[in-house]
Amino acid sequence: VLDSIFKDASSDVPVFFILSQGADVVADVDKLAVKYGRIPGVSYHNVSLGQGQDVVAEARLTTAHKQGHWVMLNNVHLMPRWLNRCDDLLVSFQSAGSHPNFRVLFSADPSNQIPTALLARCIKLASDPPGGLKATMKRSLCCFSKDSVEEMEPMGKGILFGLCYFHAVMSERRQFGSLGFNFTYPFNSGDLVQSSMLIDRLLEDVPPSAPWDDIRSLVGDVMYGGHIVDDVDARICNTFLDLLMCDNLLDEADLFFYADNKKTTGFQAPQTSKSFEGLLEHVEKKLYDSPLALGFHPNADIIVRNDMAMELLQTVRVLAPSSNSLSGANQGNNGGGGGGASVVSGGNATAVSALTGGGGGSGVNGGGSTSVDGGEDDGGGGGGGDGIADLVLQDITERLLGRGFDLSAIQGACASEGVGPYQNVFLQECAMLNHLIATMIGSLEELSKGIKGELIMSEAMEKLSSSLSVGNLPQVWRDVSYPTKRQLSSWVTDLIKRITQMETWANRPTTIPVVTWISGLSNPQSFLTAVMQTSAHENAYELDRLSIFTEVTKKMDPLDFPTTAKDGVYIYGLTLEGARWALGSSNLEPSMPREPSCVMPVMNVRAVMVTPLLTKASGGSSTSNTEYECPVYATRERGSTHVFDAKLRTRAAVAKWILAGVALILDMGN
């Protein structure tokens, strides 16, 4: 494709590559340059834009324009201001007449700061990585020439195949979002080629056995590990390497590790005696796209596609005309009540309930007798978005009115026994909720005045009205809220539950709840710290030598616990994603079909002294297969919302759950 596109380019028509995650056009351009007889550093110049590189780029362009060289300018989005100067240079070159062999190539991430004039004169080419494991694997193999592969020793050829498979798996895991990796990493073919070159040096003396430890360290800690910034992601990378880069790779091992579906065939490593064409044929005939190849349960496809569908529907809802958002409710008295949860069918009360998760308030009833735009009750008018926003803000205001906490009164009630670690946590939670409620009430009152014409609608008020109209959580509220991925309806319901939990505690502030809904805390880390502080005080332990230990009980209902835990506290509200918890055997088990997550029983968390045995990375160690260090996250977005690690019993290998991306989630969202 690049070769055919390049034939349309000329000295006056550059080529502009629009990059995507995982794409590496430099290697392809390098090959094309060799094909056309260009010598790197002599007649082919590769410049990566950054601080101070604009001077270098201009010098290369000036020389190339006169002598007919090629210039590749990488990552030009990093210097958008200089691109105007670059465009002027190209115009002057065109006026003066450039050498017919002069070529300019740009590469950049998608950006709205790139000058339109520059884009208009270029041939635009979007470079996307191949889709699917098989396509990525074939492209990975094709990063190496046929001759270089044919000249390899059998051991080197087998290791190269394993390296390409590792690269393909790491690249494909990104397609599964937070289930694959907590963060997105720019793995590309350059990492693969450089890793192969370093491994070749290790194998120069043709040792009797492959230096697997060195290979795993080189690839997992340096080349690919150099991109990784998260411990959980690094554990996934190193675990896959531990399973892949071993003697079994050279003995036609099955590369679908821990596949739960025994009815499907796996993918065996090829014979090391195969030719380059034989390796490609083996991939074409034997490898197929499946979550099993990446270490996931088949349910992973359901999770990803559900997320994609929700994102699509949310986009459609935002783009839909606001005047049609309540077409059913805009009919005034004709809107019959209780017509269901849809925003576009039924009456006003149904609409407000759908948007806020509540049952409506005064002036908003199931009969649909109140017009949306605040006009007459006879069905007239079409206020559209503002009318919907007005109804929603009334409902939310009525549900929050009078809610809040008197922190001074709570502290006074604790005076007799003193404010302990748990009281400090709960007071902080109450203060956060007070701030959130005040922000919501203040912005809603301001918007209400704007809708009534008492204030001029500002940009912030317009954004708030738009969010309320389509059921999105307003950004002004999200900024002062706890971590969440919920939409407005679900979020308001969740907020009321959190307030209710704190109100129950505030009635008896010196008494710790028998079972705490940890998912209802905005800062669960501070609650776990309070557990350790209390244990350190009661047992005269050093706080920095304590760690959180988790034990899963056999009871699902918090009401089954009449008293507080003898040691630590009881918590509930966690959901296991990527596996299920077998209540009978108290072990991790593979998920049931079409059930990607399961609610966990009540758990006991307590502080324990850190010992050498506990400080081992048992979650990633091959020597400990009885407990999986399961990461706990505040939301399904995972990433930076990590809370702590819970130890879960397992009979299966720990590596199975690591590759499957098994985690505990506090708030599953909508």
C-alpha positions as CSV (number, residue, x, y, z in Angstrom):
1,V,0.0,0.0,0.0
2,L,2.8,2.4,0.9
3,D,4.6,1.8,-2.3
4,S,1.5,2.5,-4.4
5,I,0.7,5.7,-2.4
6,F,4.3,6.8,-2.8
7,K,4.1,6.7,-6.5
8,D,1.4,9.5,-6.3
9,A,3.8,11.7,-4.3
10,S,6.1,14.2,-5.8
11,S,8.5,16.9,-4.8
12,D,5.5,19.2,-4.3
13,V,3.2,16.7,-2.8
14,P,4.3,15.3,0.6
15,V,2.9,12.2,2.4
16,F,1.3,12.6,5.8
17,F,0.9,9.6,8.1
18,I,-1.9,9.8,10.7
19,L,-0.7,7.4,13.4
20,S,-2.8,5.1,15.6
21,Q,-1.8,3.2,18.7
22,G,0.6,0.4,17.9
23,A,1.4,1.6,14.3
24,D,5.0,2.0,13.4
25,V,5.4,3.6,9.9
26,V,9.1,4.4,10.3
27,A,10.1,0.7,9.8
28,D,8.0,0.6,6.6
29,V,9.4,3.9,5.3
30,D,12.9,2.6,6.1
31,K,12.3,-0.5,3.9
32,L,10.9,1.7,1.1
33,A,13.9,3.9,1.3
34,V,16.2,0.9,0.9
35,K,14.1,-0.2,-2.1
36,Y,14.6,3.1,-3.8
37,G,18.3,3.2,-3.1
38,R,18.2,5.8,-0.4
39,I,21.1,5.7,2.1
40,P,20.2,6.6,5.8
41,G,22.0,9.8,6.9
42,V,23.1,10.6,3.4
43,S,20.1,10.7,1.0
44,Y,17.5,9.7,3.6
45,H,17.1,11.8,6.7
46,N,14.9,10.8,9.7
47,V,14.1,13.6,12.2
48,S,12.0,13.2,15.3
49,L,10.5,16.6,16.2
50,G,10.9,17.9,19.7
51,Q,12.6,20.7,21.5
52,G,15.4,22.2,19.4
53,Q,14.8,19.9,16.5
54,D,13.1,22.5,14.3
55,V,16.5,23.9,13.4
56,V,17.7,20.5,12.4
57,A,14.5,19.8,10.4
58,E,14.8,23.1,8.4
59,A,18.5,22.3,7.6
60,R,17.6,18.8,6.3
61,L,14.7,20.2,4.3
62,T,16.8,22.9,2.6
63,T,19.5,20.4,1.7
64,A,17.1,17.8,0.5
65,H,15.1,20.2,-1.7
66,K,18.3,21.1,-3.6
67,Q,19.9,17.6,-3.8
68,G,16.9,15.4,-4.1
69,H,17.0,13.6,-0.7
70,W,14.1,12.2,1.4
71,V,13.2,13.7,4.7
72,M,11.0,11.9,7.3
73,L,9.6,14.2,10.0
74,N,8.2,12.2,12.9
75,N,5.8,13.3,15.6
76,V,5.2,16.7,14.1
77,H,2.1,17.2,16.4
78,L,4.6,18.0,19.1
79,M,5.6,21.3,17.4
80,P,2.3,22.6,15.9
81,R,3.6,26.2,15.8
82,W,6.6,25.3,13.7
83,L,4.4,23.6,11.2
84,N,3.3,27.0,9.8
85,R,6.9,27.8,9.2
86,C,7.4,24.4,7.6
87,D,4.4,25.0,5.3
88,D,5.9,28.4,4.2
89,L,9.2,26.6,3.5
90,L,7.4,24.0,1.2
91,V,5.7,26.9,-0.6
92,S,9.0,28.6,-1.2
93,F,10.6,25.4,-2.4
94,Q,7.7,24.9,-4.8
95,S,8.2,28.4,-6.2
96,A,11.9,28.0,-6.6
97,G,11.6,24.5,-8.1
98,S,12.7,21.5,-6.1
99,H,14.9,18.6,-7.3
100,P,12.5,16.0,-8.9
101,N,13.6,13.3,-6.3
102,F,12.9,15.5,-3.3
103,R,10.3,13.8,-1.0
104,V,8.9,14.9,2.4
105,L,7.0,12.6,4.7
106,F,5.3,13.6,8.0
107,S,3.9,11.5,10.8
108,A,1.7,12.7,13.6
109,D,-0.9,11.6,16.1
110,P,-4.4,12.9,15.4
111,S,-4.5,16.6,16.4
112,N,-6.6,19.6,15.6
113,Q,-3.5,21.9,15.8
114,I,-2.0,20.8,12.5
115,P,-2.4,23.6,9.9
116,T,-5.1,22.9,7.4
117,A,-3.0,24.3,4.6
118,L,-0.3,21.8,5.2
119,L,-2.7,18.9,5.3
120,A,-4.4,20.1,2.1
121,R,-1.1,19.8,0.1
122,C,-0.4,16.3,1.4
123,I,-1.5,12.7,0.6
124,K,-3.1,11.6,3.9
125,L,-2.5,8.0,5.0
126,A,-4.0,6.5,8.2
127,S,-1.8,3.8,9.5
128,D,-3.7,1.4,11.7
129,P,-2.3,-1.8,13.2
130,P,-3.8,-5.0,11.9
131,G,-7.0,-6.2,13.6
132,G,-7.0,-9.6,15.2
133,L,-4.4,-11.9,16.7
134,K,-3.7,-13.8,13.5
135,A,-3.2,-10.6,11.4
136,T,-0.9,-9.2,14.1
137,M,1.1,-12.4,14.3
138,K,1.6,-12.5,10.5
139,R,2.6,-8.9,10.4
140,S,5.1,-9.5,13.3
141,L,6.8,-12.3,11.4
142,C,6.9,-10.2,8.3
143,C,9.0,-7.6,10.2
144,F,11.9,-10.0,9.5
145,S,13.2,-10.8,6.0
146,K,12.9,-14.3,4.7
147,D,16.6,-14.7,4.3
148,S,17.4,-13.7,7.9
149,V,14.9,-16.2,9.2
150,E,16.1,-19.0,7.0
151,E,19.7,-18.5,8.2
152,M,18.7,-18.9,11.9
153,E,19.5,-22.0,13.9
154,P,16.4,-24.0,14.9
155,M,16.6,-22.7,18.5
156,G,16.8,-19.1,17.3
157,K,13.9,-19.6,14.9
158,G,11.8,-21.1,17.7
159,I,12.6,-18.2,20.0
160,L,11.8,-15.7,17.3
161,F,8.4,-17.3,16.7
162,G,7.7,-17.1,20.5
163,L,8.8,-13.4,20.5
164,C,6.4,-12.6,17.6
165,Y,3.6,-14.4,19.4
166,F,4.3,-12.5,22.6
167,H,4.3,-9.2,20.7
168,A,1.0,-10.1,19.1
169,V,-0.6,-11.1,22.4
170,M,0.6,-7.9,24.1
171,S,-0.8,-5.8,21.2
172,E,-4.1,-7.5,21.2
173,R,-4.7,-7.3,24.9
174,R,-5.0,-3.5,24.4
175,Q,-8.2,-4.1,22.5
176,F,-9.8,-5.4,25.7
177,G,-9.5,-2.1,27.4
178,S,-8.9,-2.1,31.2
179,L,-9.4,-5.9,31.2
180,G,-6.2,-6.3,29.2
181,F,-4.1,-3.5,30.7
182,N,-4.7,-0.8,33.2
183,F,-3.1,1.7,30.9
184,T,-2.5,1.8,27.2
185,Y,1.0,1.2,26.0
186,P,2.6,2.1,22.7
187,F,4.0,-1.4,21.8
188,N,5.1,-1.4,18.2
189,S,7.2,-3.4,15.7
190,G,10.3,-1.4,16.8
191,D,10.1,-3.1,20.2
192,L,9.9,-6.5,18.5
193,V,12.8,-5.9,16.1
194,Q,15.1,-4.5,18.8
195,S,14.2,-7.3,21.1
196,S,15.1,-9.8,18.4
197,M,18.5,-8.1,17.7
198,L,19.4,-8.3,21.4
199,I,18.4,-11.9,21.7
200,D,20.5,-12.7,18.6
201,R,23.5,-11.4,20.5
202,L,22.7,-13.7,23.4
203,L,22.6,-16.6,21.0
204,E,25.8,-15.8,19.1
205,D,27.8,-18.5,20.8
206,V,25.0,-21.0,20.2
207,P,24.7,-22.3,23.8
208,P,23.5,-25.8,24.4
209,S,20.4,-24.5,26.1
210,A,18.6,-21.2,25.6
211,P,19.3,-18.5,28.2
212,W,15.7,-18.2,29.2
213,D,16.2,-16.1,32.3
214,D,18.2,-13.5,30.3
215,I,15.6,-13.5,27.5
216,R,12.7,-13.0,29.9
217,S,14.5,-10.2,31.7
218,L,15.6,-8.5,28.5
219,V,12.1,-8.5,27.0
220,G,9.9,-8.2,30.1
221,D,12.0,-5.7,32.1
222,V,13.7,-3.7,29.4
223,M,12.2,-3.6,26.0
224,Y,8.5,-4.1,26.7
225,G,8.7,-3.5,30.4
226,G,10.2,-0.1,29.7
227,H,6.8,1.1,28.5
228,I,4.9,-0.3,31.4
229,V,4.2,2.0,34.4
230,D,1.8,-0.2,36.4
231,D,2.8,-3.1,38.7
232,V,-0.3,-5.1,37.8
233,D,0.4,-4.7,34.0
234,A,4.1,-5.6,34.6
235,R,2.9,-8.8,36.4
236,I,0.8,-9.7,33.4
237,C,3.7,-9.2,31.0
238,N,6.2,-11.2,33.0
239,T,3.7,-14.0,33.8
240,F,3.1,-14.5,30.1
241,L,6.8,-14.5,29.4
242,D,7.4,-17.1,32.2
243,L,4.9,-19.4,30.5
244,L,6.0,-18.8,27.0
245,M,9.8,-18.4,27.1
246,C,10.9,-21.9,28.3
247,D,12.0,-25.2,26.8
248,N,8.4,-26.2,25.9
249,L,8.4,-23.5,23.3
250,L,10.9,-25.5,21.3
251,D,8.9,-28.7,21.7
252,E,5.6,-27.7,20.0
253,A,4.0,-26.5,23.3
254,D,0.3,-25.4,23.4
255,L,0.3,-21.6,23.5
256,F,-3.3,-21.2,24.7
257,F,-2.4,-21.2,28.4
258,Y,-5.2,-22.2,30.9
259,A,-7.9,-22.4,28.3
260,D,-11.2,-23.2,30.1
261,N,-13.0,-24.4,27.0
262,K,-11.7,-27.9,26.5
263,K,-13.9,-28.4,23.4
264,T,-11.7,-26.0,21.4
265,T,-8.3,-26.8,20.1
266,G,-5.4,-24.7,21.1
267,F,-2.5,-23.4,19.1
268,Q,0.8,-25.3,19.1
269,A,4.2,-23.8,18.5
270,P,5.6,-24.9,15.1
271,Q,8.5,-27.2,14.6
272,T,11.7,-25.3,14.7
273,S,12.8,-26.8,11.4
274,K,10.1,-25.0,9.4
275,S,11.0,-22.5,6.8
276,F,9.8,-18.9,6.8
277,E,6.9,-19.8,4.5
278,G,6.2,-22.7,6.7
279,L,5.9,-20.5,9.8
280,L,3.4,-18.2,7.9
281,E,1.4,-21.2,6.7
282,H,1.3,-22.6,10.3
283,V,-0.1,-19.3,11.6
284,E,-2.6,-19.1,8.7
285,K,-4.0,-22.6,9.2
286,K,-3.7,-23.1,13.0
287,L,-4.0,-19.8,14.8
288,Y,-7.5,-18.2,15.3
289,D,-8.7,-15.2,17.1
290,S,-10.0,-16.0,20.5
291,P,-9.9,-14.5,24.0
292,L,-8.4,-17.9,25.1
293,A,-5.2,-17.0,23.2
294,L,-4.7,-14.0,25.4
295,G,-5.4,-15.8,28.7
296,F,-9.0,-14.5,29.0
297,H,-12.2,-16.3,29.7
298,P,-14.6,-16.4,26.6
299,N,-16.8,-13.9,28.6
300,A,-14.2,-11.3,27.9
301,D,-15.7,-10.7,24.5
302,I,-19.1,-10.0,26.1
303,I,-17.5,-7.4,28.4
304,V,-15.8,-5.6,25.6
305,R,-18.8,-5.6,23.2
306,N,-21.1,-4.5,26.0
307,D,-18.8,-1.5,26.7
308,M,-18.6,-0.7,23.0
309,A,-22.4,-0.8,22.7
310,M,-22.9,1.4,25.7
311,E,-20.4,3.9,24.4
312,L,-22.2,3.9,21.0
313,L,-25.6,4.4,22.6
314,Q,-24.3,7.2,24.8
315,T,-22.9,9.0,21.7
316,V,-26.2,8.6,19.9
317,R,-28.0,10.0,22.9
318,V,-25.8,13.0,23.1
319,L,-26.0,13.7,19.4
320,A,-29.8,13.3,19.3
321,P,-31.8,16.6,18.9
322,S,-32.8,17.9,22.4
323,S,-36.3,18.9,21.1
324,N,-37.0,15.2,20.6
325,S,-35.7,14.0,23.9
326,L,-39.1,13.9,25.4
327,S,-41.4,13.6,22.4
328,G,-43.8,11.4,24.4
329,A,-43.8,13.8,27.3
330,N,-44.3,16.9,25.1
331,Q,-47.9,16.0,24.5
332,G,-49.0,17.6,27.7
333,N,-52.1,15.9,29.2
334,N,-51.9,13.0,26.7
335,G,-48.7,11.5,28.2
336,G,-50.2,8.6,30.3
337,G,-48.4,7.7,33.5
338,G,-46.1,4.9,34.4
339,G,-45.3,4.0,30.8
340,G,-41.9,2.5,31.5
341,A,-38.3,3.6,31.9
342,S,-37.7,5.1,28.5
343,V,-37.1,8.9,28.3
344,V,-39.0,9.2,25.1
345,S,-42.2,7.3,26.1
346,G,-44.6,7.8,28.9
347,G,-45.2,11.0,30.9
348,N,-43.0,13.5,32.6
349,A,-42.7,11.5,35.8
350,T,-41.4,8.6,33.9
351,A,-38.9,10.8,32.1
352,V,-37.6,12.3,35.2
353,S,-37.4,8.9,36.9
354,A,-35.4,7.6,34.0
355,L,-33.0,10.5,34.1
356,T,-32.5,10.7,37.9
357,G,-33.3,7.3,39.1
358,G,-36.0,8.6,41.4
359,G,-39.8,8.5,41.6
360,G,-40.3,12.1,40.8
361,G,-41.2,15.0,43.2
362,S,-44.0,17.4,43.8
363,G,-45.4,18.9,40.6
364,V,-44.2,15.9,38.7
365,N,-46.6,13.0,38.6
366,G,-47.3,9.9,36.7
367,G,-50.2,11.4,34.8
368,G,-48.1,13.5,32.6
369,S,-50.2,16.6,33.3
370,T,-47.3,19.0,33.5
371,S,-45.9,20.4,30.3
372,V,-42.1,19.9,29.7
373,D,-41.4,23.5,28.8
374,G,-43.0,24.9,31.9
375,G,-45.9,26.4,29.9
376,E,-49.6,25.7,30.1
377,D,-51.0,22.4,31.2
378,D,-53.0,22.0,28.0
379,G,-50.2,20.4,26.1
380,G,-48.7,23.4,24.4
381,G,-45.1,24.4,23.9
382,G,-41.9,22.8,23.1
383,G,-39.2,23.9,25.5
384,G,-37.1,20.9,24.6
385,G,-33.8,20.6,26.5
386,D,-34.4,23.4,29.0
387,G,-37.8,22.0,29.9
388,I,-36.3,18.6,30.6
389,A,-33.5,20.1,32.6
390,D,-36.0,22.1,34.6
391,L,-37.9,18.9,35.6
392,V,-34.7,17.0,36.4
393,L,-33.2,19.8,38.5
394,Q,-36.5,20.0,40.5
395,D,-36.5,16.3,41.2
396,I,-32.8,16.2,42.3
397,T,-33.2,19.4,44.4
398,E,-36.1,17.9,46.3
399,R,-34.3,14.7,46.9
400,L,-31.2,16.5,48.3
401,L,-33.0,19.3,50.1
402,G,-32.3,19.1,53.8
403,R,-29.6,16.4,53.4
404,G,-26.2,17.0,54.8
405,F,-24.2,16.6,58.0
406,D,-23.5,18.9,61.1
407,L,-19.9,18.1,61.6
408,S,-19.7,20.1,64.8
409,A,-22.6,18.1,66.3
410,I,-21.0,14.8,65.3
411,Q,-17.6,15.8,66.8
412,G,-19.4,16.8,70.0
413,A,-21.2,13.4,70.2
414,C,-17.7,11.8,70.0
415,A,-16.2,14.0,72.7
416,S,-16.9,11.5,75.5
417,E,-14.9,8.7,73.9
418,G,-12.7,10.8,71.6
419,V,-12.4,10.8,67.8
420,G,-10.7,7.6,66.7
421,P,-9.4,6.5,63.3
422,Y,-12.8,5.3,62.2
423,Q,-14.5,8.5,63.3
424,N,-11.9,10.5,61.4
425,V,-12.7,8.5,58.2
426,F,-16.4,9.0,58.6
427,L,-16.1,12.7,59.3
428,Q,-14.0,13.1,56.1
429,E,-16.7,11.2,54.2
430,C,-19.4,13.5,55.6
431,A,-17.3,16.6,54.7
432,M,-16.9,15.4,51.2
433,L,-20.7,14.7,50.8
434,N,-21.5,18.1,52.3
435,H,-19.2,19.8,49.7
436,L,-20.8,17.7,46.9
437,I,-24.3,18.4,48.0
438,A,-23.6,22.2,48.3
439,T,-22.1,22.2,44.8
440,M,-25.1,20.4,43.3
441,I,-27.7,22.6,45.1
442,G,-25.8,25.8,44.2
443,S,-25.5,25.0,40.5
444,L,-29.1,23.8,40.3
445,E,-30.4,26.9,41.9
446,E,-28.4,29.0,39.5
447,L,-29.6,27.0,36.5
448,S,-33.2,27.3,37.7
449,K,-32.9,31.1,37.7
450,G,-31.4,31.0,34.3
451,I,-34.2,29.0,32.9
452,K,-36.8,31.4,34.5
453,G,-35.0,34.3,32.9
454,E,-33.8,35.8,36.2
455,L,-30.1,35.3,35.2
456,I,-28.3,35.3,31.9
457,M,-27.5,31.7,30.9
458,S,-23.7,31.3,31.2
459,E,-21.6,28.7,29.4
460,A,-21.4,26.7,32.6
461,M,-25.2,26.8,33.0
462,E,-25.7,25.7,29.4
463,K,-23.4,22.7,29.9
464,L,-25.2,21.7,33.1
465,S,-28.6,22.0,31.3
466,S,-27.3,19.9,28.4
467,S,-26.0,17.2,30.7
468,L,-29.3,17.0,32.7
469,S,-31.3,16.9,29.5
470,V,-29.5,13.8,28.1
471,G,-28.9,12.1,31.5
472,N,-25.2,12.6,31.7
473,L,-23.4,13.3,35.0
474,P,-22.4,17.0,34.8
475,Q,-18.7,17.6,34.8
476,V,-19.0,20.3,37.5
477,W,-20.4,17.6,39.8
478,R,-18.0,14.9,38.6
479,D,-15.0,17.2,39.5
480,V,-16.0,17.2,43.2
481,S,-17.4,13.6,43.3
482,Y,-15.9,10.3,44.1
483,P,-14.5,8.1,41.2
484,T,-17.4,6.9,39.1
485,K,-18.3,5.9,35.5
486,R,-22.1,6.1,36.1
487,Q,-24.6,8.1,34.2
488,L,-26.9,10.6,36.0
489,S,-29.7,8.2,36.9
490,S,-27.6,5.6,38.4
491,W,-25.2,8.1,40.0
492,V,-28.0,10.0,41.9
493,T,-29.4,6.7,43.2
494,D,-25.9,5.7,44.3
495,L,-25.3,9.1,45.9
496,I,-28.5,8.8,48.0
497,K,-27.4,5.4,49.3
498,R,-24.0,6.8,50.3
499,I,-25.7,9.7,52.1
500,T,-28.0,7.2,53.9
501,Q,-25.1,5.1,55.1
502,M,-23.4,8.2,56.6
503,E,-26.7,9.4,58.2
504,T,-27.0,6.0,59.9
505,W,-23.5,6.3,61.3
506,A,-24.0,9.9,62.3
507,N,-26.9,8.9,64.6
508,R,-24.4,6.8,66.6
509,P,-21.0,8.2,65.7
510,T,-19.1,6.3,68.4
511,T,-20.3,2.9,67.2
512,I,-18.6,1.3,64.3
513,P,-21.1,-0.3,61.7
514,V,-21.4,-4.0,62.0
515,V,-20.8,-4.4,58.3
516,T,-19.5,-1.4,56.3
517,W,-20.5,-0.8,52.6
518,I,-17.0,0.0,51.5
519,S,-18.1,0.7,47.9
520,G,-20.1,3.6,49.4
521,L,-16.9,5.4,50.7
522,S,-15.2,8.0,48.5
523,N,-11.8,7.2,50.0
524,P,-11.8,3.5,50.9
525,Q,-8.0,3.6,51.4
526,S,-8.4,5.8,54.4
527,F,-10.8,3.3,55.9
528,L,-8.3,0.4,55.5
529,T,-5.6,2.6,57.0
530,A,-8.0,3.1,60.0
531,V,-8.1,-0.7,60.3
532,M,-4.3,-0.8,60.6
533,Q,-4.1,2.2,62.9
534,T,-6.7,0.6,65.3
535,S,-4.8,-2.7,65.3
536,A,-1.5,-1.0,65.9
537,H,-2.9,0.9,68.8
538,E,-4.6,-2.1,70.4
539,N,-1.6,-4.5,70.0
540,A,1.3,-2.1,70.2
541,Y,2.4,-2.9,66.7
542,E,4.5,-0.7,64.4
543,L,2.2,0.7,61.8
544,D,4.7,0.4,58.9
545,R,5.0,-3.3,59.6
546,L,1.3,-4.0,59.1
547,S,-0.6,-5.1,56.0
548,I,-4.2,-5.7,55.1
549,F,-5.3,-9.3,55.1
550,T,-8.7,-10.4,53.6
551,E,-10.8,-13.4,54.4
552,V,-14.0,-14.2,52.5
553,T,-16.8,-15.4,54.6
554,K,-19.6,-17.8,53.5
555,K,-22.4,-15.3,54.0
556,M,-23.8,-13.0,51.3
557,D,-26.2,-10.9,53.4
558,P,-24.7,-8.3,55.7
559,L,-27.8,-8.6,58.0
560,D,-26.6,-12.2,58.9
561,F,-23.9,-10.6,61.1
562,P,-25.3,-9.6,64.5
563,T,-22.1,-8.2,65.9
564,T,-18.8,-6.6,64.7
565,A,-15.8,-8.7,63.8
566,K,-13.6,-9.9,66.6
567,D,-10.6,-8.8,64.6
568,G,-10.8,-6.1,62.0
569,V,-14.0,-5.2,60.2
570,Y,-16.6,-6.7,57.9
571,I,-17.1,-5.1,54.5
572,Y,-19.3,-5.8,51.5
573,G,-20.1,-4.3,48.1
574,L,-17.3,-5.8,46.1
575,T,-17.8,-7.5,42.7
576,L,-15.4,-10.0,41.1
577,E,-14.8,-9.5,37.4
578,G,-13.1,-12.1,35.2
579,A,-13.9,-15.1,37.4
580,R,-16.4,-16.3,40.0
581,W,-16.2,-17.1,43.7
582,A,-17.3,-20.6,44.6
583,L,-19.2,-20.2,47.9
584,G,-19.1,-23.9,48.8
585,S,-15.4,-24.5,48.3
586,S,-14.3,-20.8,49.0
587,N,-12.1,-20.7,46.0
588,L,-11.7,-18.9,42.7
589,E,-13.3,-20.7,39.8
590,P,-13.8,-19.9,36.1
591,S,-16.8,-17.7,35.3
592,M,-20.0,-19.3,34.1
593,P,-20.9,-18.7,30.5
594,R,-22.4,-15.2,30.0
595,E,-21.8,-14.3,33.6
596,P,-18.6,-12.1,33.4
597,S,-18.9,-11.0,37.0
598,C,-20.3,-12.1,40.4
599,V,-21.0,-10.4,43.7
600,M,-18.7,-11.3,46.5
601,P,-19.8,-12.5,50.0
602,V,-19.1,-10.3,53.0
603,M,-15.4,-10.1,53.7
604,N,-13.4,-9.7,56.8
605,V,-10.4,-7.3,56.5
606,R,-7.9,-7.1,59.3
607,A,-4.3,-6.0,59.9
608,V,-1.5,-8.5,60.1
609,M,2.2,-8.3,60.7
610,V,4.3,-8.4,57.5
611,T,6.5,-11.4,57.5
612,P,9.1,-12.5,54.9
613,L,6.5,-15.0,53.6
614,L,3.9,-12.3,53.2
615,T,6.3,-9.9,51.5
616,K,6.8,-12.3,48.6
617,A,5.0,-11.4,45.4
618,S,2.8,-14.4,45.8
619,G,0.4,-13.0,43.2
620,G,3.1,-13.5,40.5
621,S,5.4,-16.1,42.0
622,S,5.3,-19.6,40.6
623,T,6.3,-21.0,44.0
624,S,3.0,-19.9,45.7
625,N,-0.2,-21.2,44.0
626,T,-2.6,-21.1,46.9
627,E,-3.4,-17.4,47.1
628,Y,-4.0,-14.9,44.3
629,E,-3.2,-11.3,45.1
630,C,-6.3,-9.8,43.5
631,P,-6.2,-6.0,42.8
632,V,-9.1,-4.0,44.0
633,Y,-10.2,-1.0,42.0
634,A,-12.8,1.7,42.7
635,T,-14.3,1.5,39.2
636,R,-14.3,-0.8,36.1
637,E,-12.0,1.8,34.5
638,R,-9.3,0.3,36.8
639,G,-6.1,2.2,36.1
640,S,-5.3,4.8,38.7
641,T,-8.3,3.8,40.9
642,H,-6.4,1.0,42.6
643,V,-7.3,0.6,46.3
644,F,-5.5,-2.4,47.7
645,D,-4.8,-6.1,47.0
646,A,-7.0,-8.8,48.4
647,K,-5.8,-12.3,48.8
648,L,-8.2,-14.9,47.4
649,R,-7.8,-18.6,47.7
650,T,-7.3,-20.7,44.5
651,R,-6.8,-24.3,43.6
652,A,-5.9,-23.3,40.0
653,A,-2.5,-21.8,39.1
654,V,-2.2,-18.2,40.1
655,A,-1.0,-17.3,36.6
656,K,-4.4,-18.3,35.2
657,W,-6.1,-15.4,37.1
658,I,-3.3,-13.0,36.3
659,L,-3.6,-13.5,32.6
660,A,-7.4,-13.4,32.8
661,G,-7.3,-9.9,34.4
662,V,-9.3,-11.0,37.4
663,A,-10.0,-8.0,39.7
664,L,-12.4,-6.9,42.4
665,I,-14.4,-3.8,41.6
666,L,-16.1,-1.5,44.2
667,D,-18.4,0.3,41.8
668,M,-19.5,-1.6,38.7
669,G,-21.2,1.5,37.3
670,N,-24.6,1.6,35.5
